[in-house]
Amino acid sequence: MKDNKIYDVLVIGAGAAGMFAAITAAKLGVDTIIAERNEKVGRKLAITGKGRCNVTNNCDAGTVMKNLPKNPKFMYSALSEMPPSEIMAFFEGAGVPLKTERGNRVFPVSNKAYDIVDALYESMKKLGVKIVTDRVTEVSAENGAVTGAVTQHGYIAARNVIIATGGLSYPVTGSTGDGYGFARALGHTVTALKPSLVPLETQGGCAEMMGLSLKNVALTIRESGRKKPVFREMGEMLFTHFGISGPLVLSASSVMGEITEGRYTAFIDYKPALDTETLDARVMRDFDERKNMQLNNALRKLLPESVIPAVLRSAGIDGAKQCNTVTRAERTALVGTVKAFPLIITSYRPIDEAIITDGGVSVKEIDPKTMQSKLVSGLYFAGEIIDVTGFTGGFNLTEAFATGYAAGRSAAASADDR
């Protein structure tokens, strides 16, 4: 683009954080421009929540922080200024009715993520934000202060630049990690990047159980040599050809480190509502009622049919055995396996299958109140590019909106000062 104007605020990336930053800055009366590499804004936002957009979580700021496993304290100031209640108020005010579902997850009543995208886009247009389709290739700076950005089609001069380019997940939506390169070139530290909120591959896969969805189970992740579980929670998950996925698994992945051989094992408790003694009594009762039936068939009232062979194999019991021939030791092994079915985790799925990226620009180099760089004047960060991660349930979008608001407000104030 050929534009001799010097903008007060340039936002790079028209995702959730970027659009919210641009709206916030423009509301404060400063000249704002947003550069987006895709022809349409909010491409990743449009596919979140399976196309429904879990826009936030209907809880207080403290609860949000408890659901940010990575650098939650960094978010204190931003969440104090833009808690979920304010995010909800913004979208309701923009004409998008919201509803709260299980787990306090907030969605548009329409169940259409595009309504959230459209609300942000229309808000930018009404406020006079200039929206350009162009890919930024470099953020420029002189004498320790930003001066603008080089794009594929020219140069955009700006007094303040907000980098909101997302992470590495879902590269098809434009999240290809450009912002990390900008940050590094300006002297910033980018922590190790890995997939988060991502399915997990297991030894041998789970092909025979593929497609089975489990509800009201407990998933525990244990690390070799560590007594306390890395993760334990009840909820939903599912088996795939490569291993395990679903809400429980995605959340578990966000608190795990590098996966090396034998480091992590997942344990599924198929009957978390029953303690071992109660479950044993239930199994004995079932066996007594089906004395002459083979185990493969006798266990169908206790477990989903497709998991029975795997459970029996893990317990070391022949599925063709009749119930009246099962020894006490075998029954104990069976009950133990139902309560803790083991799966050795071998790897994360590729980062392009992850919901978010774990890692990013070091929070030590960002002012938590303003989102301004501590190294370069006039440079701000917002959203997934920052080294903060959240569990599923609307917490990552909450982080995006809160940091976008802080960056937009601070950049606008800085523009006035300059």
C-alpha positions in Angstrom: 0.0 0.0 0.0 1.2 3.5 -0.7 0.3 5.8 2.2 2.3 8.7 3.3 0.2 9.1 6.5 1.7 8.4 9.9 -0.9 6.4 11.9 -1.2 6.7 15.7 -1.7 2.9 16.0 -1.0 0.1 13.6 -2.3 -3.4 14.6 -0.8 -6.4 12.9 -3.3 -9.2 12.7 -7.1 -9.1 12.6 -7.9 -11.9 15.0 -9.7 -11.7 18.3 -6.9 -9.8 20.1 -6.0 -7.6 17.1 -9.6 -6.5 16.3 -10.3 -5.8 20.0 -7.1 -3.7 20.2 -8.0 -1.7 17.2 -11.6 -1.1 18.4 -10.3 0.0 21.8 -7.7 2.4 20.3 -10.2 3.9 17.8 -12.8 4.5 20.6 -10.2 6.7 22.2 -10.0 8.9 19.1 -6.7 8.0 17.6 -6.0 7.2 14.0 -5.9 3.4 13.8 -5.1 1.0 11.0 -5.2 -2.8 11.0 -3.2 -5.0 8.6 -4.5 -8.5 7.9 -2.8 -11.0 5.5 -6.1 -12.8 4.8 -8.9 -11.3 2.7 -11.3 -11.9 5.5 -10.8 -10.9 9.2 -11.2 -13.4 12.1 -10.6 -16.6 10.1 -9.4 -18.6 13.2 -12.1 -17.0 15.4 -14.7 -18.2 12.9 -13.8 -21.8 13.4 -13.4 -21.8 17.2 -15.8 -23.9 19.3 -16.6 -26.0 16.3 -17.9 -23.0 14.5 -19.9 -21.8 17.5 -17.2 -19.6 19.2 -16.8 -20.1 23.0 -16.3 -16.4 23.3 -15.5 -16.3 27.1 -16.3 -18.0 30.4 -19.0 -16.5 32.6 -16.8 -16.3 35.8 -14.8 -13.7 37.6 -11.2 -12.7 36.9 -9.8 -14.9 39.6 -11.4 -18.0 38.2 -9.9 -17.1 34.8 -6.4 -16.9 36.3 -6.9 -20.4 37.9 -7.6 -21.7 34.4 -4.4 -20.2 32.9 -1.7 -22.9 33.6 1.0 -20.7 32.0 1.9 -17.3 33.6 -1.5 -16.5 35.2 -0.1 -13.7 37.4 0.9 -11.7 34.3 -2.8 -11.4 33.4 -3.9 -9.9 36.7 -4.0 -6.2 35.6 -5.5 -7.0 32.1 -8.2 -9.2 33.6 -9.0 -6.6 36.2 -9.7 -4.0 33.5 -11.4 -6.4 31.0 -13.0 -9.4 32.9 -15.5 -11.8 31.3 -18.4 -9.6 32.3 -17.0 -6.7 30.3 -16.3 -8.9 27.3 -19.9 -10.2 27.4 -21.2 -6.6 27.8 -19.3 -5.6 24.7 -20.8 -8.3 22.5 -24.3 -7.9 23.9 -23.9 -4.1 23.2 -22.8 -4.9 19.6 -26.0 -6.8 19.0 -24.9 -10.4 19.7 -27.1 -12.1 22.4 -25.1 -14.5 24.4 -25.9 -17.7 26.4 -24.1 -19.6 29.2 -23.8 -23.3 28.9 -22.3 -26.1 30.9 -19.0 -25.2 32.6 -20.0 -21.5 32.3 -19.0 -21.5 28.7 -20.4 -18.5 26.8 -21.6 -18.8 23.2 -23.7 -16.6 20.9 -27.4 -17.6 21.1 -27.2 -18.1 17.3 -24.5 -20.7 17.8 -22.7 -18.9 14.9 -19.0 -17.8 15.4 -19.4 -15.5 12.4 -21.8 -13.4 14.5 -18.8 -12.7 16.8 -16.5 -12.0 13.9 -19.1 -9.7 12.3 -19.6 -7.7 15.5 -15.9 -7.0 15.7 -15.6 -6.1 12.0 -18.7 -3.8 12.1 -17.4 -2.1 15.2 -14.1 -1.4 13.5 -15.8 0.0 10.5 -18.1 2.3 12.5 -15.1 3.6 14.5 -13.2 4.4 11.3 -10.5 1.8 11.6 -8.7 1.5 8.3 -8.6 -2.2 7.3 -6.0 -3.3 4.8 -5.3 -6.7 3.3 -1.5 -6.9 3.3 1.1 -9.1 4.9 3.6 -7.4 7.2 7.1 -8.7 6.6 9.0 -6.6 9.2 8.4 -4.2 12.1 10.8 -1.3 11.8 12.3 0.7 14.7 14.9 3.5 15.1 16.6 4.6 18.3 14.7 2.1 20.4 11.2 3.1 19.2 9.0 1.6 16.5 8.4 3.6 13.3 6.0 1.3 11.4 6.0 -1.8 9.4 7.2 -3.1 6.0 4.5 -5.0 4.1 4.5 -7.0 0.9 3.0 -4.0 -0.9 4.7 -1.0 0.7 5.2 0.6 4.1 2.9 1.7 6.9 4.3 4.4 9.2 3.0 4.4 12.8 3.9 5.8 16.2 2.7 2.6 17.9 2.6 -1.0 16.7 0.6 -3.8 18.2 1.6 -7.3 17.2 -1.4 -9.6 17.4 -0.5 -12.2 14.8 -1.5 -15.3 16.8 0.7 -18.5 17.2 1.5 -21.5 15.0 -1.7 -23.4 15.4 -4.2 -23.6 12.5 -1.7 -22.2 9.9 -4.4 -22.4 7.2 -6.0 -19.4 8.9 -2.9 -17.4 8.6 -1.3 -18.2 12.0 2.2 -19.1 10.7 4.3 -17.6 13.4 5.2 -14.3 11.7 5.0 -12.4 14.9 7.6 -14.4 16.6 10.1 -13.4 13.9 9.2 -9.7 14.4 9.7 -10.0 18.1 13.0 -11.8 17.8 14.3 -9.2 15.3 13.5 -6.5 17.8 15.5 -8.2 20.5 12.7 -10.1 22.3 13.0 -13.6 23.7 10.5 -16.2 22.3 10.2 -19.2 24.6 10.0 -22.7 23.3 7.0 -23.3 21.1 4.9 -26.4 21.2 1.3 -27.4 20.6 -1.2 -26.9 23.4 -4.9 -28.0 23.7 -4.0 -30.7 21.3 -4.8 -34.5 21.0 -2.2 -37.0 22.2 -0.8 -40.0 20.4 -0.4 -43.2 22.4 1.6 -46.4 22.0 -0.1 -48.7 19.6 -2.9 -46.2 19.0 -6.5 -46.9 19.9 -7.8 -48.1 16.5 -10.1 -50.8 18.0 -11.8 -48.1 20.1 -11.7 -45.4 17.4 -14.7 -43.1 17.5 -15.9 -44.1 21.0 -16.8 -41.0 23.0 -16.6 -41.3 26.8 -18.6 -39.2 29.2 -18.2 -38.9 33.0 -14.8 -40.6 33.1 -11.7 -39.4 34.9 -8.4 -38.8 33.1 -5.1 -38.8 35.1 -1.7 -38.0 33.6 1.3 -39.3 35.5 4.9 -38.5 34.9 7.6 -41.0 35.5 9.4 -40.5 38.8 6.8 -38.1 40.1 4.3 -39.0 42.8 1.7 -36.2 42.3 -0.3 -36.5 39.1 0.4 -33.9 36.4 -3.3 -33.7 35.6 -6.5 -35.3 37.0 -10.0 -34.2 36.0 -13.5 -35.7 35.2 -15.3 -35.0 32.0 -15.4 -36.1 28.3 -12.8 -37.6 26.0 -12.7 -39.8 22.9 -10.6 -42.5 21.3 -9.0 -41.9 17.8 -7.0 -44.1 15.5 -3.8 -42.4 16.8 -4.7 -42.2 20.5 -6.9 -39.9 22.6 -8.7 -36.5 22.1 -11.6 -34.6 23.5 -11.9 -31.8 26.2 -10.1 -33.7 29.0 -7.2 -34.6 26.7 -6.9 -31.1 25.3 -6.7 -29.6 28.8 -4.2 -32.2 29.9 -1.9 -31.4 27.0 -1.6 -27.8 28.2 0.1 -28.7 31.4 2.5 -31.3 30.0 6.1 -30.7 29.0 8.2 -32.2 26.3 7.1 -35.8 25.6 10.0 -38.2 25.7 9.9 -42.0 25.7 8.2 -43.3 28.8 7.8 -39.9 30.5 4.0 -39.7 30.5 1.2 -42.3 31.0 -2.5 -41.6 30.8 -4.9 -43.5 33.1 -8.6 -43.6 32.4 -11.0 -44.3 35.2 -14.1 -45.7 33.5 -16.1 -45.7 36.8 -14.9 -42.6 38.8 -18.2 -42.6 40.8 -17.4 -46.0 42.3 -14.5 -46.6 44.7 -12.5 -49.8 44.2 -14.4 -51.7 46.9 -17.9 -50.8 45.5 -16.8 -51.6 41.9 -15.4 -55.0 43.1 -18.8 -55.8 44.7 -20.5 -54.7 41.4 -18.3 -57.0 39.4 -18.8 -60.0 41.7 -22.6 -59.5 41.5 -22.4 -59.3 37.6 -20.3 -62.5 37.5 -22.6 -64.3 39.9 -25.6 -63.5 37.6 -23.7 -64.6 34.5 -21.7 -67.6 35.8 -21.5 -69.4 32.5 -21.0 -66.4 30.2 -17.7 -65.5 28.7 -16.1 -62.3 30.0 -16.2 -60.6 26.6 -20.0 -60.7 26.8 -20.5 -60.5 30.6 -18.8 -57.1 30.9 -21.1 -55.3 28.4 -23.3 -53.8 31.1 -20.2 -52.5 32.9 -18.1 -51.1 30.0 -18.6 -50.0 26.3 -18.2 -53.0 24.1 -15.2 -51.7 22.1 -13.1 -51.2 25.2 -13.6 -54.6 26.8 -10.9 -56.5 24.8 -8.3 -53.8 25.6 -9.2 -53.7 29.3 -9.0 -57.5 29.5 -5.7 -57.5 27.7 -4.3 -54.9 30.0 -5.5 -56.9 33.0 -3.9 -60.1 31.6 -7.2 -62.0 31.4 -8.5 -64.2 28.6 -11.8 -62.8 27.4 -13.0 -66.3 26.5 -13.0 -67.3 30.2 -16.3 -68.0 31.8 -17.2 -65.8 34.8 -17.3 -68.7 37.2 -13.6 -69.5 36.5 -12.2 -66.0 37.1 -9.9 -66.1 40.1 -9.9 -63.5 42.9 -6.5 -62.2 41.6 -7.9 -61.8 38.1 -10.9 -60.0 39.4 -8.7 -57.7 41.4 -6.6 -57.0 38.2 -9.8 -56.3 36.2 -11.2 -53.9 38.8 -7.8 -52.1 39.0 -7.7 -51.8 35.2 -11.2 -50.4 35.0 -10.2 -47.8 37.6 -6.9 -47.0 35.9 -6.7 -48.1 32.2 -3.1 -47.2 31.1 -2.0 -45.7 27.8 1.6 -44.7 27.3 1.7 -41.3 25.6 4.2 -41.1 22.8 3.8 -37.6 21.3 1.6 -34.6 20.7 -0.3 -34.4 17.5 1.2 -31.8 15.0 1.0 -28.2 16.0 -1.3 -27.4 13.0 -3.9 -29.6 14.8 -3.5 -27.6 18.1 -6.1 -25.1 19.3 -3.3 -22.8 20.6 0.5 -22.5 20.8 2.2 -23.0 24.1 5.1 -20.5 24.3 5.6 -17.1 22.9 7.1 -13.7 23.7 8.5 -13.8 27.2 6.2 -12.1 29.7 9.4 -10.8 31.5 9.8 -8.4 28.6 6.3 -7.1 28.5 4.7 -4.6 30.9 1.6 -6.5 32.3 -0.4 -3.3 32.7 0.1 -1.9 29.2 1.3 -4.9 27.1 4.1 -2.6 25.9 7.5 -4.0 25.2 10.1 -3.3 27.9 12.7 -3.2 25.1 11.2 -1.1 22.3 9.1 2.0 22.9 5.7 2.0 21.1 5.7 -1.8 20.6 2.9 -3.8 22.1 1.8 -7.4 22.1 -1.7 -9.0 22.4 -3.2 -12.4 22.3 -1.7 -15.8 21.6 1.8 -14.4 20.7 2.3 -13.8 24.4 3.6 -16.7 26.5 0.3 -17.3 28.3 -2.0 -20.3 27.8 -5.4 -21.4 29.1 -7.5 -24.4 29.4 -10.5 -25.0 27.1 -13.7 -23.2 28.1 -13.3 -19.7 26.7 -10.2 -18.8 28.7 -7.9 -18.4 25.8 -10.2 -16.0 24.0 -10.7 -14.1 27.3 -6.9 -13.7 27.4 -7.0 -12.4 23.8 -9.6 -9.8 24.5 -8.1 -8.7 27.8 -4.6 -8.2 26.4 -6.0 -6.6 23.2 -7.9 -4.1 25.3 -4.8 -3.3 27.4 -2.6 -2.9 24.3 -5.2 -0.8 22.4 -5.8 1.5 25.4 -2.2 1.9 26.2 -1.1 2.5 22.6 -3.8 5.2 22.2 -2.7 6.9 25.3 0.9 6.8 24.1 -0.1 8.3 20.8 -1.7 11.2 22.6 1.5 11.7 24.6 3.6 11.7 21.5 
